[in-house]
Amino acid sequence: MSSRAPHVLIIGAGTGGMCLAHGLRMAGISVAVYERHRTRTDGLLGYRVGIGPTGNRALRDCLPPELFDTFVATCARSPRYFNVITQTLHQTASFELRPDIDPVNADRSVSRMTLRQVLLTGMDDVVHFDKTCTGFEQHDDGTVTAMFADGSTADGDLLVAADGTHSAIRRQYLPHAHTEDAGSINIAVKIPLTDHTRSLLPDRVRQGISLIFATHGIMGILHVMEFRWDQDGSVRSGIGSADAELLERWPGLLYDNTRDYINIILWSTARKFPADVMRWRGEDLVRLPLELTRGWHPNLRELLMHSDPGSVIAIKVATSEPVPPWQASTVTLLGDAIHTMTPGRGAGANTALRDAALLCGQLKRAAAGDKTIVQAVADYEAAMLPYGFARVADSLRNNGTSGDDRLYRPVIGRLSLMAARGYFALTSRVPRLREKFVDDLYTYRGAEG
Ligand SMILES: Cc1cc2nc3c(=O)[nH]c(=O)nc-3n(C[C@H](O)[C@H](O)[C@H](O)COP(=O)(O)OP(=O)(O)OC[C@H]3O[C@@H](n4cnc5c(N)ncnc54)[C@H](O)[C@@H]3O)c2cc1C
C-alpha cells in the first residue's frame, strides 16, 4: 500500500467531476480538474436540471457547508405541484408536492449554469480550463498520466473520467462500452417570465412542473423557474437576511443567469424531426416547436412565440448499454462517462453526484490507509455499476424518451396515450393512490438501491 498522499486527476468540470473535487479537497486529498471548455460559461447544455434527495445528499456531503447553502439558495422556488396536462391545457392530473423545508429531502430545479457556477466557486486553484484530454497512460509504479490536446500532460495516482457521454477516457479504457442514440430528440426553449407570459398559464401550472402528454406523439415538460433575484438582478426582499447576505457574497452573481424564466422542453421520436435538425439554430429552431404544436392551446403557442432565439437548442438523446464488471485499476469513471441515461426520469445528474460522493468516501478511506486506491476503486465500481445501469434502464422506459416507444406507433400510440392519461387521472383522484404516487416519487429520487 502506497504511504504517499494520493493525487487525483479528474477529467471534466461538470456536475459529477466538480462534486468529487470539492469532496476530495475538503478531505485534504490533492486534486486537479481538467476541463476542455475555455471559460466557466462555455458549452452549457439546457437551462434546468432537477436535483432530488440523492443529488442533494451528495452535494451536502461533498461541498463546504456554506457552498451547499448557496446551492440551495440559488435553486428556483420549489414546485408546489406535479401536473399532467394535455396540449389544450386541460389538467389530466395534479399532485401536491411536499413543502421545501428540508435541504436534503426536497426536489429542486436549478439552472445548469448556476449549478456549474456554484460548483466552480472557490476552485480557481483546482480547475484548469482549455484542457481537452485525449488519452492516458498507466505506469508500472502505479501512477497514471493524462495527455491533453495542447501537448501537455499531468501525473497522478488516480485518473477519474468525469468527461460525460462522449468520454475520451472510456473510449480508450473500455472500448467495448457503448453509448447509443435513444432515437428521440428534445427541443428546449427558454421564455422570459414576465407579467404577460405568467398570465398565460393556469395557476397550478404556474406553480408547478407540468408534464405534457399531447396527441400525435409529442411530449413536453414545462417548468416555471423563479429565483430569489428580481428582474434587475437584485436579491428580492423578504427572503431572509441570512440568505440575502449569502447571495450578495456569492461570486456567481457576476454572471447574468439569475432572471426568472419558463423552460419548455418538447420531445418526440427522431422520425418527426428534419434530418438535419441538429444543425438548426436561432430563429429557424424557434419555428420548429411552433410547427410541432399546431392545434395546441393558443396560450402555449404564444409562450413558444416568446422563446429567446439565442437560447433554443436541439438535443439528441443518448443512452448506454450495461458494461460487465472489469478489473479495477488506477483509472475509473463516473456519471455520464460510464452510464449515460436519457432524461426520462431526471436521474443523470443525481446519479453522477451520487457516484462522486461514493467515490469520495472510498478515496478518503484509501487516504486514511484503510485500503489501497485500487481497492477503493474496486469497491466504488462494485456498488456504482448496478445502480447506475438500473437508472439507465428506468430512464429509457419512461415518457416516450425512447424513439421506439409505443406512444409513437400509429394506432397503438393513441391507445397508449389514453392509457397514460387514464392512469394519471385515476391516480390523482384516489387519495390512497395519490399519496403512494407522491411517496414513490420522493423515494425514487432519493433511492439508494
Ligand atoms: C434535456 C436534458 C434534461 C436533463 N434533466 C435532468 C434532470 O432533471 N435531472 C438529472 O438528474 N439529470 C438530468 N439530465 C442528465 C444530466 O444533465 C447529466 O446526466 C449530467 O449532467 C451528467 O453529469 P456528468 O458530470 O457525468 O457530465 P457533464 O455534466 O456532462 O460534465 C462533463 C464535463 O466534461 C467535459 N469534457 C468532456 N470531454 C472532455 C475532455 N476530453 N477533456 C476535458 N473535459 C471534457 C465537458 O465539457 C463537461 O464540462 C438531463 C439531460 C438532458 C439532455
The ligand as a Gaussian input file, in Angstrom:
#p B3LYP/6-31G(d) Opt

LIG

0 1
 C      -32.596000      17.670000     -21.754000
 C      -31.954000      17.031000     -20.540000
 C      -32.548000      17.193000     -19.295000
 C      -31.982000      16.594000     -18.165000
 N      -32.584000      16.775000     -16.954000
 C      -32.065000      16.171000     -15.866000
 C      -32.685000      16.320000     -14.595000
 O      -33.710000      16.990000     -14.458000
 N      -32.124000      15.691000     -13.516000
 C      -30.992000      14.940000     -13.640000
 O      -30.534000      14.364000     -12.635000
 N      -30.363000      14.802000     -14.829000
 C      -30.857000      15.392000     -15.941000
 N      -30.226000      15.258000     -17.144000
 C      -28.951000      14.491000     -17.221000
 C      -27.752000      15.303000     -16.735000
 O      -27.658000      16.542000     -17.424000
 C      -26.445000      14.541000     -16.941000
 O      -26.634000      13.198000     -16.587000
 C      -25.338000      15.120000     -16.043000
 O      -25.017000      16.433000     -16.460000
 C      -24.088000      14.248000     -16.110000
 O      -23.068000      14.826000     -15.324000
 P      -21.551000      14.442000     -15.577000
 O      -20.776000      15.141000     -14.531000
 O      -21.404000      12.987000     -15.722000
 O      -21.229000      15.050000     -17.014000
 P      -21.306000      16.548000     -17.511000
 O      -22.042000      17.417000     -16.554000
 O      -21.765000      16.448000     -18.926000
 O      -19.793000      17.027000     -17.477000
 C      -18.814000      16.548000     -18.345000
 C      -17.728000      17.617000     -18.435000
 O      -16.591000      17.050000     -19.077000
 C      -16.088000      17.977000     -20.019000
 N      -15.360000      17.219000     -21.027000
 C      -15.864000      16.396000     -21.984000
 N      -14.885000      15.833000     -22.704000
 C      -13.723000      16.294000     -22.179000
 C      -12.364000      16.065000     -22.489000
 N      -11.997000      15.240000     -23.482000
 N      -11.410000      16.696000     -21.775000
 C      -11.763000      17.548000     -20.754000
 N      -13.037000      17.800000     -20.420000
 C      -14.015000      17.181000     -21.116000
 C      -17.342000      18.686000     -20.535000
 O      -17.042000      19.926000     -21.140000
 C      -18.148000      18.821000     -19.255000
 O      -17.845000      20.006000     -18.554000
 C      -30.786000      15.827000     -18.289000
 C      -30.179000      15.681000     -19.546000
 C      -30.755000      16.273000     -20.662000
 C      -30.095000      16.067000     -22.003000

